[in-house]
């Protein structure tokens, strides 16, 4: 079974090989979004409504998920709970095997790609074709369809998909079994709540409306799939909910507006982020995967904190605030290491020295005394220091020390 792995290196290392040249596509996307948003005089009120809706959903997520499960069962469907991506793949593979012979078709989504549903089925001997294009004719033989979702409506058990070409509707027509994989945070309380989200999401992507909004609820005799299975994935989302600041990342509705305005993403592209690109990936992936690994720990630092992402987010996620919060968590986790990194040891020594006036003045006096023997550019001239201090020395060097300290100079002036 194919298991997607996190990148083994830090963001900065991965980005060195993927630096891209900014093109006109990003500028055109930002222009189209600005025009679409400007057409609504109550855009900011809609953003506030979206923020309140998503926060209310997250506060009551436990009861809403129970309501959703009951509604899906009433509509003739079955709900499966997956603790992580591996369990979700096992569930999808088991259901696909039980669906019997015939082909299988996939309506991909960011989540089905992240859990590698296609790879899992291929490893089990089930060929999965993408819906649309040359694969449309394969729907005639498809016994199974696997889809993602944009939202899940708790009160009715309805699945909502936004798409450009209507492939979801084809998946609802011929396959005997439909499996939908969604994250637990994608639930909304009521159908009427879609009124806000259906306006926010497409315009944030630069469109007045989505070409196709497809909804399905359970099974209907002699119409569409005979079996419907909803796989609800946790995979770190419950842990993220426990973080009062970090949980706001779960408001995300998948518009990708933050990607189009981020100067870092514009330069490095998708690959250095791993599973989920851009600013939202920089705050969501470390919470879902943990901050112990080098790659996840580096993601919160992959930002200039310019705030452009927060300005365009349709549900008002303060991404820079979450980035700073996660940076603090990364630093705090490193403090607990039994052997501190060279950078941390250096900063601890500096903090101890500057924490006492007498120690600080003694250090200044000694630095001034030996300044003439320590020429500028020392960090670059001693090859062992970059090895010890890592990337900290990439953009920093030791300037030539003055012959006297600022305090001595100030005393002389007085």
Secondary structure by P-SEA (a helix, b strand, c coil): cbbbbccccccccccccccccccaaaaaaaaaaaaaaaaccaaaaaaaaaaaaaaaaaaaaaaaaaaaaaaaaaabbbbbbbccaaaaaaaaaaaaaaccbbbbbbbccaaaaaaaaaaaaaaacbbbbbccccccccccccccccccccbbbcccbbbbbbbccaaaaaaaccccbbbbbbcccccccccccaaaaaacccccccccccccccccccccccccccbbbbbbbccaaaaaaacccccccccccccccccccccccccccccccccccccccccccccccccccccccccccccccccccccccccccaaaaaaaaaaaaaaaaaaacccccaaaaaaaaaaaaaccaaaaaaaaaaaaaaccccccccccccaaaaaaaccccccccccccccccaaaaaaaac
